[in-house]
């Protein structure tokens, strides 16, 4: 909601656009350029995603004909370090993983030979 409100304020005061139908991709690209100067790349991408969703909703509701945010690209955001810490330095081999799954299946009373991919059909994993 904030991203849409911020864009609406910018479009009226900065770009002097007062009608939704007058907004073009070049206006959105200029707005994204101003955001790049003030926000982190991930925040800019989040703002652009929110604005795209707003315009998609307006297109579906037949308020405007096309989404002017569709062709606009956000900044490149490269994440070099993940958020999750490394849990262990010991790497499990495929054979070790298979043995662990067979052992746990046996403890649960499952006699069928299963592997890690057996759970995909059950909906347990994504």
C-alpha distance (Angstrom), angle and dihedral (degrees) to the residues before:
residue distance angle dihedral
X1 . . .
X2 3.79 . .
X3 3.79 91.9 .
X4 3.80 91.4 53.6
X5 3.80 92.5 46.1
X6 3.79 91.4 47.8
X7 3.81 91.2 50.2
X8 3.81 91.9 47.1
X9 3.81 90.3 51.9
X10 3.81 91.7 47.7
X11 3.80 93.4 47.1
X12 3.80 92.7 52.4
X13 3.80 99.0 40.7
X14 3.80 103.9 27.3
X15 3.79 103.4 31.3
X16 3.82 97.8 23.9
X17 3.81 92.6 -131.9
X18 3.78 113.6 150.4
X19 3.83 102.5 169.3
X20 3.82 126.5 64.2
X21 3.78 90.6 -139.7
X22 3.82 90.1 60.3
X23 3.81 94.1 60.4
X24 3.80 112.3 106.7
X25 3.81 133.1 -179.0
X26 3.80 90.6 -100.9
X27 3.81 89.6 60.8
X28 3.77 91.8 51.2
X29 3.79 91.1 47.1
X30 3.81 89.9 52.9
X31 3.81 90.1 48.9
X32 3.80 91.2 50.9
X33 3.81 89.4 50.9
X34 3.81 89.8 56.0
X35 3.80 90.5 48.9
X36 3.81 91.7 51.1
X37 3.80 88.6 61.6
X38 3.82 93.1 52.5
X39 3.82 107.2 31.0
X40 3.79 140.8 45.0
X41 3.79 116.7 -94.7
X42 3.80 92.3 -109.0
X43 3.81 90.9 53.4
X44 3.80 91.5 49.1
X45 3.81 90.4 51.2
X46 3.80 89.5 49.7
X47 3.82 91.3 51.1
X48 3.80 91.0 48.9
X49 3.81 91.1 49.6
X50 3.81 90.9 51.8
X51 3.81 91.9 48.8
X52 3.82 91.0 48.2
X53 3.79 90.2 51.9
X54 3.80 90.7 49.4
X55 3.79 92.1 52.1
X56 3.82 91.5 44.1
X57 3.80 87.6 55.4
X58 3.80 90.5 49.0
X59 3.81 90.9 50.6
X60 3.81 92.2 49.7
X61 3.80 89.2 49.0
X62 3.81 89.0 50.3
X63 3.79 92.7 -122.1
X64 3.81 91.1 126.3
X65 3.81 130.2 16.9
X66 3.82 101.4 -130.7
X67 3.77 138.7 13.9
X68 3.82 108.0 -107.8
X69 3.81 90.6 -166.3
X70 3.81 95.1 61.4
X71 3.81 98.3 85.6
X72 3.81 94.6 40.3
X73 3.78 114.7 104.8
X74 3.75 124.4 -150.7
X75 3.78 126.4 -139.4
X76 3.77 120.3 -73.5
X77 3.77 108.7 -98.7
X78 3.79 114.9 -166.5
X79 3.78 116.9 -173.7
X80 3.76 109.5 -159.7
X81 3.77 98.5 173.9
X82 3.78 123.1 45.7
X83 3.78 123.6 -133.2
X84 3.77 96.1 -127.0
X85 3.79 116.8 82.2
X86 3.77 120.0 -125.9
X87 3.78 106.5 -96.6
X88 3.76 98.3 -160.9
X89 3.75 140.1 4.4
X90 3.82 91.9 -147.4
X91 3.78 110.1 94.4
X92 3.80 116.4 -145.3
X93 3.77 114.9 -135.2
X94 3.79 121.9 -138.1
X95 3.81 90.7 -109.1
X96 3.82 91.3 51.7
X97 3.80 90.8 50.2
X98 3.79 91.6 50.0
X99 3.84 91.6 49.4
X100 3.81 90.6 49.3
X101 3.81 92.1 51.0
X102 3.82 92.2 48.0
X103 3.82 90.5 48.0
X104 3.81 93.1 50.0
X105 3.80 91.9 44.7
X106 3.80 89.8 52.8
X107 3.83 90.3 49.5
X108 3.81 88.6 52.3
X109 3.80 91.3 50.4
X110 3.80 96.6 -108.4
X111 3.80 108.6 145.1
X112 3.82 96.0 -179.5
X113 3.80 116.1 100.0
X114 3.78 105.2 -111.2
X115 3.77 136.7 172.4
X116 3.79 136.4 -165.7
X117 3.83 91.7 -82.0
X118 3.81 91.9 56.4
X119 3.78 90.0 81.9
X120 3.82 95.1 60.0
X121 3.80 94.3 78.8
X122 3.80 91.8 50.1
X123 3.80 95.4 59.9
X124 3.80 91.9 -121.6
X125 3.79 91.9 120.7
X126 3.76 129.6 41.3
